[in-house]
């Protein structure tokens, strides 16, 4: 079996690279790490049950994985390999693995680079959460205990699900009595699916004691509702102004100013 031989010059070069570099033999035993990798292992030594980084030399790569069988299959069949994984429930890691090949074109082991991208992933999650907040807005209205949900763009099942969860929480914690859904800026690609999702989210609103109100149904959706003889079971208005007037009157407010605009 071919063995791994690492020249001193090679080790010096790898030590100068900022990435964490690990080298394992064909039996998946760790035989060398650069200085950056030693520093990394010292930071997580409690998680892999060693007192310092030098103790991992000679150990199988399975010390880093609870389910090494899957990782082993990747190493044996699917190289080069590049993935982002989570380790120990707290670290996000960008992992790259490829064969180590000598001058005789023999596969002598594996070279792994392991970059800690935990902070980057946390920042990405914050950005994603912000995008979701913006993409599924729930806005308070001038009428007390009323919310406006402007449906903008295309809604797939995942986006509807997130909206439903967010809206359910908002309604149950703020004593919401009315929820106005504005469909005027929504893009429709699958009317049948949209109708089913509208029905589901409306039923959810009713269960928490609020009344759904629909605004701005577009012609293709209206045609679908009529053809299928579906009744929404909710107050429906052509414009947001009409819905606002309805809520103002229902709550005993004067609508003189509204009527003039």
Protein Blocks (a to p, Z undefined) as FASTA:
>chain_A
ZZddddfklmmmmmmpmbdcddddfkopafbdcfklmmmmmmmmmmnopabfklmgopaf
klmpmblmlmmmmmmmmcccdddddehhlaccdddddddddfkopafbdcdddddfklmm
mmmmmmmmmmmmmmmccdddfbghiacdddehjddfklmmmmmmmmmmmmmmnopabdcd
dfklcccfblmlmmmmmmmmmmmmmmnopacddehiafklmmmmmmnopaehiacdfbfk
lmmmmmmmmnopafklmmmZZ
